Amino acid sequence: MSEQQPISNELKVYTNFKMVELITPEKANELGIPAEAPVFVSPVVNTRSVCRNECGIEYSPLVYQVGYETQAQHLHKNSGGIYFSQTANIDRVAWASDASRFFRGWVALLDPKEPILYAVGARGRAGSVVTTEIRAYSTSFDQIQEGIVIKKGDKLQPASNVTRIARKGGSLEYRFKIKDGAVLFSRSKE
């Protein structure tokens, strides 16, 4: 006879997150986002678009900044809003999942606000979110606390050291440091 294991009463705590993209201040201004420093936006909604549902509302990229609430521009029963994912262990996120196609090295941890609509699996949508932390990851998916930002077109990606610039085919634009979950930027002197 085999022993049965007791059922765990441990409550799982899930972290809500979203892959975000860092864009240049110039690109942000082109999109109607006033900026003098790099800006975090959604990698999916990164241009002005029109809702494909019946409403026809025009929407634009949303900005994600630590400590601030980001409001969805529109929300339908089955679409719209701010999309996010969930994981029980943010340090072991399955980067190979379909969400990784949007991975640019930056991940925002979120606190979704009502209405919150959960889809099948570990995904959801919310009417608004508060960004609680932004993390940087290298291309080998190691978390980086400070480093450089490599410019590739209008996109800015984190790297841990200057020697990676040549391999990435980009130019050094900024240095960054993460303090209390917020990303601080300074212009690089190369």
C-alpha positions in Angstrom: 0.0 0.0 0.0 1.4 3.4 -0.9 1.3 6.5 1.3 -0.8 9.3 0.1 0.7 12.8 0.2 -1.3 15.4 2.0 -2.9 18.0 -0.1 -1.1 21.3 0.2 -3.1 24.2 1.7 -0.4 26.6 0.4 -2.0 29.5 -1.5 -0.1 30.2 -4.8 0.7 33.8 -5.4 0.7 34.8 -9.0 2.7 37.7 -10.5 1.0 39.6 -13.3 3.4 40.8 -16.0 3.7 42.2 -19.5 6.5 42.2 -22.0 7.2 45.9 -22.8 9.2 47.7 -25.4 11.5 50.7 -24.8 11.3 53.3 -27.5 13.4 56.4 -28.2 12.1 59.8 -27.1 12.0 60.7 -30.8 9.7 57.7 -31.6 7.5 58.5 -28.6 7.0 62.1 -29.8 6.1 60.8 -33.3 3.4 58.7 -31.7 2.0 61.7 -29.8 3.7 60.8 -26.4 5.6 63.8 -25.1 9.0 62.5 -24.0 12.5 63.6 -23.3 13.7 60.2 -22.2 13.0 56.6 -23.4 9.4 55.4 -22.9 8.0 51.9 -22.2 5.1 50.9 -24.4 3.3 47.7 -25.4 5.1 45.7 -28.1 1.8 44.8 -29.7 0.2 48.2 -29.8 3.1 50.3 -30.9 1.5 52.5 -33.5 -1.8 54.3 -33.8 -4.6 51.9 -34.7 -8.4 51.6 -35.1 -10.5 49.1 -33.2 -11.5 46.2 -35.5 -14.8 45.7 -33.6 -17.9 47.8 -34.1 -16.8 50.8 -32.2 -14.1 52.1 -34.6 -12.3 53.9 -31.8 -8.7 55.1 -32.6 -6.2 54.1 -30.0 -2.5 54.6 -29.5 0.4 53.0 -27.6 0.0 53.1 -23.8 2.9 54.2 -21.6 4.0 52.0 -18.6 5.8 53.8 -15.8 6.5 52.5 -12.3 4.1 53.8 -9.7 1.6 55.1 -12.3 -1.8 53.7 -13.5 -2.1 53.0 -17.2 -5.7 53.2 -18.4 -7.0 51.2 -21.4 -8.4 53.4 -24.2 -11.3 51.0 -24.8 -12.5 47.6 -23.6 -15.0 45.2 -25.1 -16.5 42.0 -23.7 -14.1 39.9 -25.8 -11.3 42.2 -26.7 -9.5 45.4 -25.9 -8.1 46.5 -22.6 -4.6 45.9 -21.3 -3.4 42.3 -21.9 -1.1 40.7 -19.3 0.2 37.2 -18.4 0.5 35.5 -15.0 3.1 33.2 -13.5 3.6 31.6 -10.1 7.4 32.2 -10.5 8.4 35.3 -12.3 12.1 34.3 -12.2 11.2 31.1 -14.2 8.9 32.6 -16.8 8.7 30.4 -19.9 10.4 32.8 -22.3 9.9 30.2 -25.0 6.2 30.7 -24.9 4.3 32.5 -27.6 4.6 35.7 -25.5 8.3 35.6 -26.0 7.9 36.7 -29.6 7.3 40.1 -28.0 10.3 39.9 -25.7 12.6 42.9 -26.1 14.4 42.5 -22.8 12.0 44.5 -20.6 9.2 43.1 -18.4 6.7 45.2 -16.4 5.2 43.7 -13.3 1.6 44.8 -13.0 -1.3 45.2 -10.5 -4.4 44.9 -12.7 -7.4 47.1 -11.7 -11.1 46.5 -12.5 -12.6 45.3 -14.6 -10.3 42.3 -14.8 -11.2 39.7 -17.4 -9.3 36.4 -17.3 -8.9 34.2 -20.4 -8.1 30.6 -20.6 -4.7 29.8 -19.2 -2.5 32.3 -17.6 -3.6 35.4 -19.4 -5.9 38.3 -18.6 -7.2 41.7 -19.6 -7.8 44.7 -17.4 -9.4 48.1 -17.7 -6.3 49.6 -16.1 -3.0 48.5 -14.4 -0.5 50.0 -12.1 3.1 49.2 -13.0 4.8 48.1 -9.8 8.3 47.2 -11.2 10.1 47.0 -14.5 12.9 44.4 -15.0 15.6 44.1 -17.6 16.8 40.8 -19.0 19.7 39.9 -21.2 19.3 37.9 -24.4 20.3 34.9 -22.4 17.4 35.8 -20.0 19.5 36.7 -17.0 18.1 39.6 -15.0 20.2 42.8 -15.2 20.2 45.5 -12.5 22.3 48.0 -14.4 23.9 48.1 -17.8 23.7 49.8 -21.2 20.9 50.3 -23.7 21.5 49.4 -27.3 19.6 51.2 -30.0 18.3 49.1 -32.9 16.1 51.3 -35.1 13.5 52.9 -32.8 13.8 50.1 -30.2 16.1 50.1 -27.2 17.3 46.8 -25.7 19.2 46.2 -22.4 22.6 44.6 -22.3 25.0 44.0 -19.5 28.1 45.3 -21.1 29.5 47.4 -23.9 31.2 44.5 -25.8 27.7 43.3 -26.8 27.1 46.3 -28.9 29.1 45.1 -31.9 27.4 41.7 -31.7 24.0 43.2 -31.6 24.5 45.6 -34.5 23.3 48.6 -32.6 24.7 51.8 -31.1 25.1 52.7 -27.4 22.5 55.4 -26.5 21.9 55.2 -22.7 23.1 53.6 -19.5 20.5 52.4 -17.1 20.2 51.4 -13.5 17.2 49.8 -11.8 16.4 51.2 -8.3 13.3 50.2 -6.4 11.8 48.6 -9.5 12.1 51.8 -11.6 14.5 52.2 -14.5 16.7 55.3 -14.4 18.5 56.4 -17.6 21.5 58.5 -18.3 22.9 59.5 -21.6 26.0 57.5 -22.5 29.3 59.2 -23.1 30.5 56.2 -25.2 
